[in-house]
Every structure is written in C-alpha cells, then in structure tokens.
C-alpha cells in the first residue's frame, strides 16, 4: 500500500484532470482521477483519502464536499475547489474550502495542498494567552494579534485581503520593535469581515525568539488563559 498522500482529483475537464494528476505524481502524491461526480464518489468511498481536489460544480452542486467528509483521513482537512467565477470563490469561502482559480497555477496548487494537509491539525500543546488586540503588520497588511503563546500566535486579518498568507510570512510587532517569521499552521473564516490564522514561530534568531517569549510573559491577559492543542 502506498504511503503517499492520496488526492482525489475530480474535474469534468479531462485534460485538466490529467495535468493535475501528473503534477501530483511528480510531487510525491497519489492522485486518483475522476471526470464524473459519480466516479469521484466511488473513489472517495472505496478507500480513505487525504485531500479532495474538485471542480466547484462537483464539490457543491453535486455534493462531493459534504459526501466526502466521513471518508477523509482527517475530517478537518478542507476541500480544495477549482473554479473560474466569483460566485464559486464566494461559495468556497462560505463552506470553509480553499479556492484555486482557473487556469490553475502549479505552484499555487501545491502550496494549497500542503496547507490543506496542515490546516487545523494540532501541532503544539501550550498555554495560550488571549490579549487585547495588538496592532501588527502581516507581510505589509495591517492586522491584529488576538492571542499569544511562547511558540506562536493567532492573528486576525481583514477578509478583503486578496489571498491568504503564504506558508511562511512576516509579522512586524511595532509595540516591541520585533519582526517575526511565522509558519502558517491553520486558518478559519470568522465572519464576512475577518479571518483568523494560527502560526508557529519559525526561522527566527535566538535573540528574536527570546524577545518574543519575554513579551508573552509580560503582556497582560485579556480573559482566561487557555490550555490548547
């Protein structure tokens, strides 16, 4: 049995399906191709899988997004939806899916698949402090920190930002004059106005990490300290 992550590739466009499957195979995944929603459903129910990569019509109109959830190895892994309209993108956003616009860019797709496999998975266990909203910039976008831990932070970013932060992004904290490099670990749409992103400190110098930990120790708490995964 293959140990490669299993990806269901479901699109009515045969050429698109073949190209996406070739990319996935080259990058170490196990693609399972389907050009009909019935074929995709058969593949989904035959054996558990890691990611559903599906045409927007297949995912929502034909119901694959909902039907596939019990068969995912991790029920929190989002569907990756391929579409070519604002309506499809909006629907994906509402359903908590990731969205890739046609024509599909290979680098964007692979980034989405990597993040889908990371999203919402527990990666740490530590005390998290909820804090008063602290103004920061995330890759130049004005944002806010809403809670912190020695290993990372949760940020709130306006939903009108054109794209989610990349796998690694910078967070500038003017309050302490520190710039952090953060690895994106999970995301959640909170409202029409904002999204939340959880990140772990990564690729920072010891000096920067010490400054951050001292800041976390000293910062006043707003509400209760939570023990989370």
C-alpha positions as CSV (number, residue, x, y, z in Angstrom):
1,X,0.0,0.0,0.0
2,X,1.3,3.4,-0.9
3,X,2.3,5.8,1.9
4,X,1.9,8.8,-0.4
5,X,-0.9,11.2,0.5
6,X,-4.0,10.2,-1.6
7,X,-5.6,13.0,-3.5
8,X,-9.0,12.7,-5.3
9,X,-8.8,14.8,-8.5
10,X,-12.3,15.4,-9.7
11,X,-13.0,17.6,-12.7
12,X,-15.2,17.3,-15.8
13,X,-12.3,18.6,-17.9
14,X,-10.3,15.6,-18.9
15,X,-7.1,17.5,-19.9
16,X,-7.2,19.4,-16.6
17,X,-7.6,16.2,-14.7
18,X,-4.6,14.6,-16.4
19,X,-2.3,17.6,-15.9
20,X,-3.2,18.0,-12.2
21,X,-2.6,14.3,-11.7
22,X,0.8,14.5,-13.4
23,X,1.8,17.4,-11.2
24,X,0.7,15.5,-8.1
25,X,2.5,12.3,-9.0
26,X,5.7,14.2,-9.7
27,X,5.5,15.9,-6.3
28,X,5.0,12.6,-4.4
29,X,1.2,12.3,-4.1
30,X,-1.1,9.5,-5.1
31,X,-3.7,11.0,-7.4
32,X,-7.0,9.3,-8.1
33,X,-8.6,10.7,-11.3
34,X,-12.3,11.1,-11.9
35,X,-14.1,13.0,-14.7
36,X,-17.6,12.5,-13.3
37,X,-19.1,13.1,-9.9
38,X,-20.2,9.5,-9.7
39,X,-16.7,8.3,-10.4
40,X,-15.3,10.6,-7.8
41,X,-17.8,9.4,-5.2
42,X,-16.8,5.8,-6.0
43,X,-13.2,6.6,-5.4
44,X,-14.0,8.5,-2.2
45,X,-16.0,5.7,-0.7
46,X,-13.6,2.9,-1.9
47,X,-10.7,4.0,0.5
48,X,-10.0,6.8,2.8
49,X,-8.1,9.7,1.3
50,X,-6.2,12.8,2.3
51,X,-7.4,15.7,0.1
52,X,-10.3,16.3,-2.2
53,X,-9.4,18.5,-5.2
54,X,-12.6,19.1,-7.1
55,X,-14.3,21.3,-9.6
56,X,-16.6,23.8,-7.9
57,X,-19.7,22.2,-9.5
58,X,-18.7,18.7,-8.4
59,X,-17.8,19.9,-4.9
60,X,-21.0,21.9,-4.2
61,X,-23.8,21.3,-6.8
62,X,-23.1,17.6,-7.0
63,X,-22.4,17.4,-3.2
64,X,-18.9,15.9,-3.1
65,X,-17.7,18.3,-0.5
66,X,-20.3,17.1,2.1
67,X,-20.4,13.4,0.9
68,X,-16.6,13.1,1.2
69,X,-16.1,14.3,4.8
70,X,-16.7,11.0,6.6
71,X,-14.0,9.3,4.4
72,X,-11.2,11.8,4.9
73,X,-8.3,10.7,7.0
74,X,-8.6,14.0,8.9
75,X,-12.1,15.3,9.0
76,X,-10.7,18.9,9.4
77,X,-8.8,18.8,6.1
78,X,-10.5,21.4,3.8
79,X,-11.6,20.7,0.2
80,X,-9.6,22.4,-2.5
81,X,-12.0,23.8,-5.1
82,X,-11.2,24.7,-8.6
83,X,-13.3,27.4,-10.3
84,X,-13.5,30.3,-12.7
85,X,-16.1,32.7,-11.2
86,X,-16.5,35.0,-8.2
87,X,-19.6,33.0,-7.2
88,X,-17.6,29.8,-6.9
89,X,-14.9,31.6,-4.9
90,X,-17.6,33.1,-2.5
91,X,-19.2,29.7,-2.1
92,X,-15.9,28.0,-1.3
93,X,-15.2,30.7,1.3
94,X,-18.5,30.2,2.9
95,X,-18.0,26.4,3.0
96,X,-14.6,26.7,4.5
97,X,-12.9,25.3,1.4
98,X,-9.7,26.5,-0.3
99,X,-10.1,28.0,-3.7
100,X,-7.9,27.8,-6.8
101,X,-8.8,29.9,-9.9
102,X,-8.5,28.5,-13.4
103,X,-6.2,28.3,-15.2
104,X,-4.6,26.5,-12.3
105,X,-1.1,27.6,-11.4
106,X,1.1,24.7,-10.3
107,X,2.9,26.5,-7.5
108,X,-0.3,27.8,-6.1
109,X,-2.0,24.4,-6.2
110,X,0.9,22.7,-4.4
111,X,1.0,25.3,-1.8
112,X,-2.7,24.9,-1.2
113,X,-2.4,21.1,-0.9
114,X,0.5,21.5,1.6
115,X,-1.5,23.9,3.7
116,X,-4.7,21.8,3.5
117,X,-2.8,18.9,5.0
118,X,-1.6,21.2,7.8
119,X,-4.8,23.2,8.4
120,X,-6.5,22.7,11.8
121,X,-4.2,19.8,12.8
122,X,-2.9,20.0,16.4
123,X,0.8,20.8,16.3
124,X,1.6,22.0,19.8
125,X,0.3,22.0,23.3
126,X,0.9,25.1,25.4
127,X,-0.6,27.9,27.3
128,X,-2.3,30.5,25.1
129,X,-3.0,34.0,26.4
130,X,-5.9,35.9,25.0
131,X,-4.8,39.6,24.8
132,X,-6.2,43.0,23.9
133,X,-5.9,43.4,20.1
134,X,-2.3,44.3,19.3
135,X,-1.7,46.1,16.0
136,X,0.8,44.4,13.7
137,X,1.5,44.1,10.0
138,X,1.5,40.8,8.2
139,X,3.5,41.0,5.0
140,X,2.6,44.7,5.0
141,X,-1.1,44.2,5.7
142,X,-2.5,45.9,8.8
143,X,-3.7,43.2,11.2
144,X,-4.0,42.3,14.9
145,X,-2.8,39.7,17.3
146,X,-5.6,38.3,19.4
147,X,-3.7,35.6,21.4
148,X,-0.2,34.5,22.0
149,X,1.9,31.7,23.3
150,X,5.7,31.2,23.7
151,X,5.7,29.2,20.5
152,X,3.4,31.3,18.3
153,X,0.3,33.5,17.9
154,X,-3.1,33.9,16.4
155,X,-3.7,36.8,14.1
156,X,-6.8,38.4,12.7
157,X,-6.6,39.6,9.1
158,X,-9.3,41.5,7.1
159,X,-11.0,39.2,4.7
160,X,-10.7,41.8,1.8
161,X,-7.0,40.7,1.6
162,X,-6.7,39.1,-1.8
163,X,-5.0,35.9,-0.7
164,X,-4.2,34.0,2.5
165,X,-0.7,34.4,4.0
166,X,1.9,32.1,2.4
167,X,3.3,29.1,4.3
168,X,5.9,31.4,5.9
169,X,5.1,35.0,6.5
170,X,6.5,38.0,8.4
171,X,4.7,39.6,11.4
172,X,6.0,43.0,12.4
173,X,5.1,43.9,16.1
174,X,5.7,47.7,16.5
175,X,4.9,47.5,20.2
176,X,8.2,45.7,20.9
177,X,10.1,46.6,17.7
178,X,10.4,43.0,16.6
179,X,9.8,41.3,13.3
180,X,8.9,37.6,13.4
181,X,9.0,34.9,10.8
182,X,5.9,32.7,11.3
183,X,4.9,29.4,9.8
184,X,1.2,29.3,9.0
185,X,-0.4,26.3,10.7
186,X,-4.2,26.7,10.4
187,X,-6.9,29.1,9.3
188,X,-10.5,29.8,10.0
189,X,-13.0,32.2,8.4
190,X,-14.6,34.0,11.4
191,X,-17.0,36.4,9.7
192,X,-17.5,38.2,6.4
193,X,-15.0,40.8,7.6
194,X,-12.1,38.8,9.1
195,X,-10.3,35.5,9.1
196,X,-8.0,34.0,11.8
197,X,-4.7,32.4,11.2
198,X,-2.6,30.4,13.7
199,X,1.1,30.4,13.3
200,X,4.2,29.0,14.9
201,X,7.5,30.9,15.2
202,X,10.0,29.6,12.6
203,X,13.4,30.5,11.3
204,X,14.0,33.3,13.8
205,X,17.2,34.1,15.6
206,X,17.6,33.3,19.3
207,X,17.5,37.0,20.0
208,X,14.2,37.5,18.3
209,X,12.6,34.4,20.0
210,X,13.8,35.5,23.4
211,X,12.3,38.9,22.9
212,X,9.0,37.3,21.9
213,X,9.0,35.0,24.9
214,X,9.7,37.8,27.3
215,X,6.9,39.8,25.7
216,X,4.5,36.9,26.1
217,X,5.5,36.5,29.7
218,X,5.0,40.2,30.4
219,X,1.9,41.0,28.4
220,X,-1.4,41.5,30.4
221,X,-4.0,38.8,29.8
222,X,-7.5,39.7,28.5
223,X,-9.8,36.9,29.7
224,X,-8.7,33.5,30.7
225,X,-5.5,31.6,29.8
226,X,-6.5,28.5,27.8
227,X,-4.6,25.2,27.5
228,X,-4.9,24.1,23.9
229,X,-3.5,21.9,21.3
